[in-house]
Amino acid sequence: LREADRAIALYPGVAEGYLQRAIVHKEASNDFKAAEDYQRALKIDELQAGAHYNLAQCLRRLNLREQAIVEYHRSVELDPWMVEAYNNLGITLRELGRVEEAIVAFRRAVEQEPGYRRAYNNLGASYAEAGRMDEAITTFRETTRRLPDYSQGYKNLAMAYTSIKQPARALVAMRRYAELEPSDPEAAEAIRKLESAARADSTGAGE
């Protein structure tokens, strides 16, 4: 921090000093001071997508979500391939209850990076939160297709099928999850319940 202060004192009109000091503050969990330095750097050079993104992250941790959203948007305007910014923009919008806007952000993330598992999870969860269960299931199925060894995708798919009372399909997904996560103590109990529900569902259908 001392060296960053000296660099800024020597070159107060250079953005890099403020960016480096912001990193030091961020690593010390001082988001307020980090945000101030990112803002100082951006006054010197406004076209740094990474600085806008890091400022947004600080603002979000400070619960200044509306301001964070502005910075996330600016970061992807400058760098449309910054998938982390789309994903965290979506998370912030969900935190504010703006689920439909969050869906748009998560969709952009997976369009830019089809293997981005966290964005797929968030997209599917947002569809479910919005009551769009068909689209949630389609998203979780796509996750398991693209990422066949990603355990959380199967768990999410099982939960989605359970929510629309399709225990047999949920059971298939949960069994695959258990194969990938054999140490999860809750998986066996979930499978037992789904097996029971699937049998009851089958018996009911037969009647």
C-alpha positions, 0 to 999 in steps of 0.5 A: 500500500505504501508503494502504491501511495508513492506511485500515485504521488509521483504520477497522479495522472496515471490510472494504473497507480489507482488500479493497483491500490484498489487491488490492495484495498480489495484484498484487505476487504476494504471495498469502500476504499477500493471502489474510490480508487476504481472511480479515480482510475476511471476518471483518468481512463474511462474505457477500462472494462475490467475497472468498471467490472471490479468497481461493480463487484465492490459496489455490490458487496457494499449493497449499492446494487443499483450503482453496481448494475450501471457499472456491469452494463458499462463493462459489457458495453466495452467488452461484450465477451466479459461473461462474468459481468453478465452473470454477476449482473444477472445475480444483482438483478435477481437480488433486486427482484428484477427476474426477467431482466436477470434472465436476459443477462444470464442468457447473454452469458451462456450465449457467449460461453456455452460451457459456463455452468454457473450461468446455466444454473442461474438461468434455470433458477431464474426461469423457475423463480419466474414460474417458467418451469418448462424453460427451467427444465429445458435449461437444466436438461441443456446443462446436463447435455453440455456438461455431462459430469456436472453434478449440480445440473442433475440435482437442479433438473431433479428438483425441477421435475419434482416441482411439477410432480414428475417423480420418475424423471426426477428419479433418473436425474437424482440417481445420476447426481448420486453417481457423481456425488457419492459422498452426499448423504442427502442423495440416498434419502432423496432417491428413496423418496422419489422411488416411493413417489414414482411407484405411487404415481405409477399405481395412480396412473394404472387406476 
